[in-house]
C-alpha cells in the first residue's frame, strides 16, 4: 500500500521505485569485511550484465573509444548519443537501451557541437534526453557531480581525455595519468551511468588492441 501511495504521489512506476530502492541499498550498504568460505562464494547470486549498448557498453561501466586523429571518433560518439537519446536508431547494428545522455565537449566550440548534433538528426523535441557540458576540466569534478546529480544521465560521453586533462602536470605518458580515468569512472559509476571516454591511439605500427592507446600502458 505504501508503494502504491509513493508511485501515485510522485507519478512513478513500481519498477522505477524498486530500482531506486535497490540503488540506495547498494550505495549505503556497509562493506562486509569478513572472509568467506568457498561454499559461500559459490552460493552468491549471479547478476546478469546489463547492457546500455549490447556487447559494447555495459550499464554502469566506463569504456574508452580510441582512434587516430580525424578518423571520426567524435562523430561516432554523437551517433551513439543519438541512438541512446532518441531510441530511434540502432548503433553499429545493435538495438540500444534508451536513456539520457550527457555530452562533455572540450575538443571543439559549442557551435561546432551544435552543427554536428543537427546534422545527426537531433531536434528540439529531444532536449529532455541530451544535455551538453562544454569546456569542462578534470579539476572541476564537483561541477560534473552537480550535473550528474541534477540530470541523472544514463550515458556520459567525454571528448576527450587529452582535453579534459590539459594543463595538468601529469603527462599521459605517466602511470599517474590513469588516476584521471579512475576519477571519471568512479564518479560516473556512482550514479549508475555508463561512460565513453574518447582518446587517441599511438603511431606504433606493431601495437595491437589496448596497446594502441596513446600514453602509459596504465591507461
C-alpha positions in Angstrom: 0.0 0.0 0.0 2.9 2.4 0.8 4.5 1.6 -2.5 1.2 2.4 -4.3 1.0 5.8 -2.4 4.6 6.7 -3.3 4.0 5.8 -7.0 0.8 7.8 -7.1 2.3 10.9 -5.4 5.5 11.1 -7.5 3.9 9.7 -10.7 6.4 6.8 -10.9 6.0 3.2 -11.8 6.5 0.5 -9.2 9.6 -0.8 -11.1 11.2 2.7 -11.0 10.7 2.9 -7.2 12.1 -0.6 -6.7 15.1 0.3 -8.9 15.7 3.4 -6.7 15.4 1.4 -3.5 17.9 -1.2 -4.8 20.3 1.6 -5.8 20.0 3.2 -2.3 20.6 -0.2 -0.6 23.7 -0.9 -2.7 25.2 2.6 -2.2 24.6 2.8 1.6 25.4 -0.8 2.5 28.4 -1.2 4.8 31.1 -3.3 3.3 31.4 -6.8 4.6 35.0 -7.2 5.6 34.9 -10.8 6.9 36.3 -13.7 5.0 34.1 -16.1 3.1 34.2 -19.9 2.7 34.3 -21.3 -0.8 30.7 -22.6 -0.3 29.6 -19.0 0.5 31.4 -17.6 -2.5 29.9 -20.2 -4.9 26.4 -19.6 -3.4 26.4 -15.9 -4.3 23.6 -14.9 -6.6 24.9 -14.3 -10.1 23.8 -10.9 -11.5 23.4 -10.8 -15.3 25.4 -8.0 -17.0 23.0 -5.2 -18.1 23.9 -3.5 -21.4 23.3 0.1 -22.4 24.7 -0.8 -25.9 24.8 -4.6 -26.4 28.3 -6.1 -26.2 29.9 -2.7 -26.3 28.8 -0.6 -23.3 27.7 -2.2 -20.0 25.3 -0.3 -17.7 27.3 1.5 -15.0 30.7 0.8 -16.6 33.1 3.0 -18.5 34.9 2.3 -21.8 37.5 4.0 -23.9 36.8 4.8 -27.5 40.2 5.3 -29.2 41.3 6.0 -32.7 43.7 8.1 -34.8 43.2 11.8 -35.1 40.4 12.9 -37.6 39.0 9.4 -38.2 35.6 10.3 -36.8 35.7 9.4 -33.1 33.5 12.4 -32.2 31.0 11.6 -34.9 30.8 8.0 -33.8 30.2 9.1 -30.2 27.4 11.5 -31.3 25.9 8.7 -33.3 25.9 6.6 -30.1 24.3 9.6 -28.3 21.6 9.9 -30.9 20.8 6.2 -30.7 20.6 6.2 -26.9 18.8 9.6 -26.5 16.1 9.1 -29.2 15.8 5.3 -29.3 15.1 5.7 -33.0 18.2 4.2 -34.4 20.5 1.2 -33.8 24.2 1.7 -33.1 26.5 -0.4 -35.2 23.6 -2.7 -35.8 22.8 -3.1 -32.1 19.4 -2.1 -30.6 20.4 0.2 -27.6 18.6 0.9 -24.4 17.1 4.4 -24.4 18.3 6.9 -21.8 19.6 10.4 -21.1 23.0 11.4 -22.5 25.4 14.0 -21.0 27.8 15.1 -23.7 31.0 16.7 -22.3 32.7 18.5 -25.2 36.1 20.0 -24.8 37.7 19.5 -28.2 35.6 22.0 -30.1 33.4 25.0 -29.7 29.7 24.8 -28.7 28.8 26.0 -32.1 30.6 23.1 -33.8 28.9 20.6 -31.4 25.6 22.2 -32.3 26.2 21.7 -36.0 27.2 18.0 -35.5 24.0 17.4 -33.4 21.8 18.9 -36.1 23.5 17.0 -38.9 23.0 13.8 -37.0 19.3 14.5 -36.7 18.7 15.9 -33.2 15.6 18.1 -32.8 14.5 20.5 -30.2 12.0 17.9 -29.0 14.9 15.7 -27.9 16.0 18.3 -25.3 14.9 16.2 -22.3 17.2 13.3 -23.5 20.5 15.1 -24.1 22.5 17.8 -22.3 25.8 19.4 -23.4 28.6 20.4 -20.9 31.3 22.4 -22.7 34.8 23.3 -21.7 34.9 21.0 -18.6 38.2 20.1 -16.9 39.1 17.2 -14.7 39.8 19.7 -11.9 36.1 20.5 -11.9 34.9 17.2 -10.6 32.4 19.0 -8.3 30.7 20.5 -11.4 30.4 17.1 -13.1 28.9 15.7 -9.9 26.4 18.5 -9.8 25.4 17.7 -13.4 25.1 14.0 -12.6 23.0 14.7 -9.5 20.7 17.1 -11.3 20.3 15.4 -14.7 20.9 11.7 -13.9 22.1 10.7 -17.3 22.4 7.1 -18.4 25.4 7.7 -20.6 28.2 10.3 -20.2 30.5 10.9 -23.2 33.8 12.8 -22.5 35.5 14.2 -25.6 38.4 13.9 -25.0 40.7 12.6 -22.3 43.6 14.8 -23.6 41.5 18.0 -23.4 39.9 17.4 -20.0 43.4 17.0 -18.6 45.1 19.8 -20.5 47.4 21.9 -18.3 47.9 19.1 -15.9 51.4 18.4 -14.5 50.8 14.7 -15.1 51.7 13.6 -18.7 49.6 10.9 -20.4 52.9 9.0 -20.6 52.9 8.7 -16.8 51.2 5.9 -15.0 49.6 8.6 -12.8 47.6 9.7 -15.7 45.3 6.7 -15.2 44.2 8.4 -11.9 42.1 10.8 -14.0 40.4 7.8 -15.7 39.7 6.2 -12.3 38.2 9.5 -11.1 35.9 9.7 -14.1 35.0 6.1 -13.9 34.2 6.2 -10.2 32.3 9.5 -10.4 30.2 8.4 -13.4 29.6 4.9 -12.0 28.5 6.3 -8.6 25.3 7.4 -10.5 25.0 4.1 -12.3 25.7 5.8 -15.6 27.8 4.4 -18.4 30.8 6.3 -19.6 32.5 6.7 -23.0 35.9 8.4 -22.8 37.4 9.4 -26.2 41.2 9.0 -26.6 43.8 8.9 -29.3 45.8 5.9 -30.5 49.6 5.9 -30.9 51.6 5.7 -34.1 53.3 2.4 -33.5 52.7 0.1 -36.5 53.3 -3.0 -34.3 50.9 -2.2 -31.5 47.7 -4.1 -31.2 44.5 -4.0 -29.1 44.8 -1.9 -25.9 48.5 -1.5 -26.8 47.3 1.0 -29.4 46.2 3.5 -26.8 48.4 6.6 -26.7 50.3 7.2 -23.5 51.1 5.0 -20.5 50.0 1.3 -20.5 48.3 2.1 -17.2 45.6 3.8 -19.2 
